[in-house]
Amino acid sequence: MVSERIISIKVRAKPIDLAIIQVYAPTNDAAQTEVEDFYEQIERSVKECKKSKDCLVIMDDSNGKVGDVKEDDIVGPFGLKQRNENGQSRPL
């Protein structure tokens, strides 16, 4: 466990091992410092996993509402009506 919001595991597999990072983002009501710390922890976890040749999988619950506007191949017309800050694109 990396933190109460981030967990990572390594799975031995063939032909290549997997590194899986599961994250649960702070809500929009969280303090900015908590959000910044969260993304810094993710960056550290990803860098640690990239030291090996494992296949990296990141699973994310960003507490986001993505809205109902079609955006590339990501969001269709069936999302909640309003997009919130966490629903904006954030690179991991």
N, C-alpha and C positions, 0 to 999 in steps of 0.2 A: 504494500500500500504506500503510495506516495504522499497522499493527504486524505482528508475526509471527502474530497471531491474527485480525486484521481487515483486510479488503481492501474497497475500494469502487471502483466504476466508474460512468461515466456513458455511457449508450447513447442515441444520437440515434435517435428513433423518431417515428412519426406516429400519432395526432395530438399526442402528448405524449412528451417525453423520459423515460427511465427512469434512476433512480439506484438502483444495486444495492449492498447492503452484505452481505458474507458474513462470518460470524463463527464461530470455533471456540473454545468456552469452556474455561477451565481445568478440570481434573478436581477431584473432591472432595478430593483429597489436596493441592491447591495451597494456598499460604499465603493467608491472608485478604487481605493487602495486594495480592497478585497479582489476586485475584478483584475487589476493589474497583477497582483500576486498569483492569481489563478493562471493567467496566461503565461507568466514567467515559469511557473511550475510545469506547465505543459511543454514549453520550449526545452526546459532542462531534461524532461523525460524523453522527448523525441531525440535530442542530441545523444543521450545515453544509449538509446536503442539503435541509433544509426552507427554506433561504434562497431557493431557486428553486421553480418550480412543477412540478418533476419528480414523476413517480409514484415513490414510494419503496417498494422491495422489500427486506425483510430476510430473509436465509436464515441459519439458525442450527443449529449442531450443539452442543447444550448439554451433551454427555456425560452425559445424564440417563437414568435408568431410571424409567419412569413407572408401573410396577406393573401389576396386572391387575384393577383396580377401575374400573368404568365411571364416567366423570366428564364430565358434559355430553355434548357431541358430539366430545370430544377423544380420550379414551382408551377403548378397548374392553377386553374380557376376555382379550385375547391377548398382553398385554405380559409382561415379566419379572415374577416374583413379588414382588420387593421394590422399593419406590420409594426412590431415593436423594435426597440433598439437591438435586442438580442437576435432578432430575425434578420438583421442586416448581415451581409457576408463578412465573416471574420476568418482570415486564413489561420489554419493551425499549423 
